[in-house]
Amino acid sequence: MLIAYGVSRLNALLLRANPQITVSTLQQYFDSSKIVNFDDIGFKVAFAVEQYDDNRAGKDDPNYVEWIVQLTQNIGKIETIFPLKFHKCTDEDYDSFYEPALSYKAMFAAAKSRKNFYCID
């Protein structure tokens, strides 16, 4: 359910239907016995920040932007941060994504052609 909400918010953002970004946190949604291996389920994450106009230029100039991609774990009062490796997405990365829905295919092809996405390793 949380993934569905995230996908709907990302879709609204990409379609420029509502550029509001919402943070939703469910405390202790899973207990520590629930382990999900994203490699096992083929889950991929890619991200980009693009200019909000027809040009859609990537906003990743290293003179102004430093990406920090991390996973944060909170157990009790102890916070642990795990830096995550990432790279510019390649055609091979895009080929490994799930096939987009028919209504999203054209938008995905356009986004892919701009080459602004980064993939988390």
Phi, psi and omega per residue, in radians:
M1 nan -0.729 3.137
L2 -1.129 -0.663 3.118
I3 -1.156 -0.714 3.120
A4 -1.061 -0.730 3.109
Y5 -1.101 -0.788 3.129
G6 -1.064 -0.737 3.126
V7 -1.123 -0.718 -3.137
S8 -1.145 -0.658 3.112
R9 -1.200 -0.708 3.111
L10 -1.131 -0.733 3.118
N11 -1.070 -0.777 3.115
A12 -1.091 -0.674 3.131
L13 -1.177 -0.791 -3.129
L14 -1.166 -0.600 3.120
L15 -1.429 -0.049 -3.088
R16 1.039 0.445 -3.141
A17 -1.304 -0.574 -3.138
N18 -2.820 1.690 -3.035
P19 -1.287 0.159 3.109
Q20 -1.218 2.334 3.083
I21 -1.830 2.243 -3.082
T22 -2.008 2.408 3.066
V23 -1.871 2.255 3.126
S24 -2.232 2.144 -3.118
T25 -2.127 2.179 3.039
L26 -1.861 1.850 -3.100
Q27 -1.155 2.310 3.067
Q28 0.908 0.760 3.124
Y29 -1.100 -0.750 3.050
F30 -1.989 2.471 3.016
D31 -1.475 3.024 -3.027
S32 -1.185 -0.173 3.120
S33 -1.407 -0.276 -3.123
K34 -1.558 1.976 -3.136
I35 -2.077 2.204 3.118
V36 -2.033 2.149 3.077
N37 -1.747 1.923 -3.071
F38 -1.113 -0.508 3.085
D39 -1.128 -0.670 -3.120
D40 -1.137 -0.566 -3.101
I41 -1.772 0.061 3.084
G42 1.227 0.484 -3.109
F43 -1.412 2.233 -3.137
K44 -2.134 2.593 3.078
V45 -2.264 2.305 3.044
A46 -2.336 2.647 -3.133
F47 -2.517 2.731 3.079
A48 -2.746 2.660 2.965
V49 -2.123 2.120 -3.065
E50 -2.136 2.684 3.073
Q51 -1.083 2.497 -3.057
Y52 -1.628 1.211 3.073
D53 -2.719 -2.981 -3.122
D54 -1.211 -0.402 -3.115
N55 -1.257 -0.691 3.136
R56 0.962 0.653 3.113
A57 -1.105 2.492 3.102
G58 -1.202 2.445 3.110
K59 -1.822 1.256 -3.079
D60 -2.413 0.492 3.106
D61 -1.088 2.078 -3.082
P62 -1.108 -0.230 3.049
N63 -1.267 -0.330 -3.076
Y64 -2.189 -0.356 -3.022
V65 -2.186 2.346 2.971
E66 -2.220 1.980 3.139
W67 -1.297 2.346 3.014
I68 -2.178 1.916 -3.120
V69 -1.970 2.135 -3.058
Q70 -2.604 2.767 3.018
L71 -1.939 2.235 -3.123
T72 -1.919 2.244 3.131
Q73 -2.008 2.262 3.082
N74 -2.080 2.046 3.061
I75 -2.173 1.994 -3.040
G76 1.099 -2.179 3.116
K77 -1.809 0.203 -3.113
I78 -1.789 2.114 3.110
E79 -1.839 2.246 3.112
T80 -2.110 2.306 -3.124
I81 -1.950 2.251 3.107
F82 -1.980 1.916 3.076
P83 -1.140 2.459 3.139
L84 -1.950 2.447 3.099
K85 -1.436 2.591 3.133
F86 -2.636 2.882 -3.121
H87 -2.687 2.824 3.032
K88 -1.046 2.307 -3.131
C89 -1.128 2.439 3.107
T90 -1.875 2.991 3.074
D91 -1.044 -0.613 3.095
E92 -1.094 -0.698 3.079
D93 -1.081 -0.838 -3.134
Y94 -1.046 -0.652 3.129
D95 -1.141 -0.421 -3.120
S96 -1.499 -0.137 3.106
F97 -1.281 2.758 2.996
Y98 -1.109 2.622 3.102
E99 -1.123 2.245 3.131
P100 -1.203 2.718 3.077
A101 -1.072 2.703 -3.101
L102 -0.945 -0.713 -3.117
S103 -1.218 -0.235 -3.077
Y104 -1.940 -0.109 -3.040
K105 -1.010 -0.830 -3.107
A106 -1.120 -0.713 3.139
M107 -1.168 -0.694 3.129
F108 -1.143 -0.730 3.122
A109 -1.087 -0.719 3.117
A110 -1.145 -0.756 3.132
A111 -1.120 -0.718 3.131
K112 -1.095 -0.696 -3.105
S113 -1.195 -0.421 3.130
R114 -1.320 -0.333 3.086
K115 0.975 0.744 3.124
N116 -1.758 -0.150 -3.033
F117 -1.416 2.546 2.972
Y118 -1.960 2.461 3.112
C119 -1.887 2.429 3.071
I120 -1.468 2.280 -3.105
D121 -1.210 nan nan
